[in-house]
Amino acid sequence: MKVLGESSLKEILKTLDELRLQLNILTGLMNEMNKNLNKLVASTRRLRHEEYGGLDVMSLIDLPDHLRKTLLALMKLGEATARDVSRRTGRSRSIESSYLNQLVRLGYVTKVKRSRKTFFKVGE
C-alpha cells in the first residue's frame, strides 16, 4: 500500500474543494431551471384553459401561421365574409377565401350562404 505525501493530499483536497464549488454552482443553476420550468408548466396550464371563440390556445398554436392569422382575424370580426377578413389581414380576398375554406375542412370554422354572399364564423 502506497502512502501519499503531504503535497499530494493538499492537491487532492484542493481538487475536491474546486469540485464542491462547481457542484454548488451546478446545483444552483439546476434549481433555477426547475423554478423556470415550473413557471412555464403553470402558464401552459393556464393558457390551455383560456378560450378564444371556443378554441383553446393550444389549438391555435398547432395551426400554421397563415391559418392562425386568418382565424384570429375572424374571431375578432365574429361573422364575416372573406373580403372582411382580407381587409383585417391585409391579404387578398381569394387567399383568405382559400384559408377560410381550409379552416372549414379542419372543423375550426363554419360557413353559411346568405343570398350571394358566404359568411364564415368560428366554431359551431
N, C-alpha and C positions, 0 to 999 in steps of 0.2 A: 504494500500500500504506500502510495506516494504522499508525502506531506507537503502542503502548499506553503510557500513562503509568505511573509507579511505583505510584500508588494503585490503578489498575485491575489491575495484576499482583498486588498484595497481596490484593485481593479475590478474584481467580481462585485464587490459592494457598490462601487461607482456605477457599474453597468446595471445592476439591479435597481438603483435609485433612478437612473435615466429611464429604464423600462417602466418603473412605477409612475413616473411623471407622465410619460407618453400614454400609459394606460388610463390615468386620470383624465387627461385631455380627451382621449377617445370616448371614455365613459360620459363626459360632459357633452360631447358632440352627439352621441347616440341619444342621450336624454333629451336634448334639444330637438333632434329629428323626430323622436317619438311624440313630443308635445305638438310639433307641427303636423305630424301625421294624424294625430287625434283631432286637431282643429279641422283638418281637411275632411276627415271622415264625417265629423259633425256637420260641417257646412254642406257636404254632399247629401247627407240625410235630409237636411232642411230643404235643399233645392228639389229633391225628389218629391217632397210633399207640396211644394208650391205648384200651383196650376195656372196655366195661361190658356184660356179658351178651351179648357178640357184636356189640355196636353201637359204632361209633366215636363220639367226641364230636361230630363234625361232623353226623352223622345226628341226634343228639339236638337239636342247635342248630336244625336245619332244621324240626323238629316244632313245631306250635303249642304254646303254653304249657300249655293244658289237657291235651293228649295227652302231653306230656313229663312232666307231674306224675304222670299215671296210669302211664306206662311206668316211671318211676323207682321208684314205689311197688311195682310188680310185680317189678322187678328185685331189690329188697330182700327181697321175700317169697319169691322163687323161683317156686313154682307156687301159684296162689291163685284163689279164686272172686271174683266181682265184689263180694260182701259183704266179703271180706277186704281187698280193695283200697280199698273205700269207708271202712272203718274207719281205714285208714292215711292217706287223703287228707282225710277229714272231709266228703266229698261223699256224696250219696245213692247207694244201690246201683244204681238204674236209670240214673243218669247214668254211673256207672263201667261198667256193662254196655254202654252205648252206646259209650263211649270205647274200651273194650277190643275191641269188635267192629270199630270203625274201625281200630284198630291191627292186627287180624287181616287186614282187607282190604288194608291197606297193606303187609303182609308182615313186620311187626315182631314179631308175637305169633302163637302157635298156640293152638288150643283143643281140648280133649278132654272128652267127656262120660263121666262115671262115675256109674252109676246115674241119679239125677235131678239131679245137680249138674254144672255146667260149670266146668272148670278152665282157667285161662289160664297160659301160660308164654312167656317171652321167647325168640324165635328158633326154630330147628329148622324 
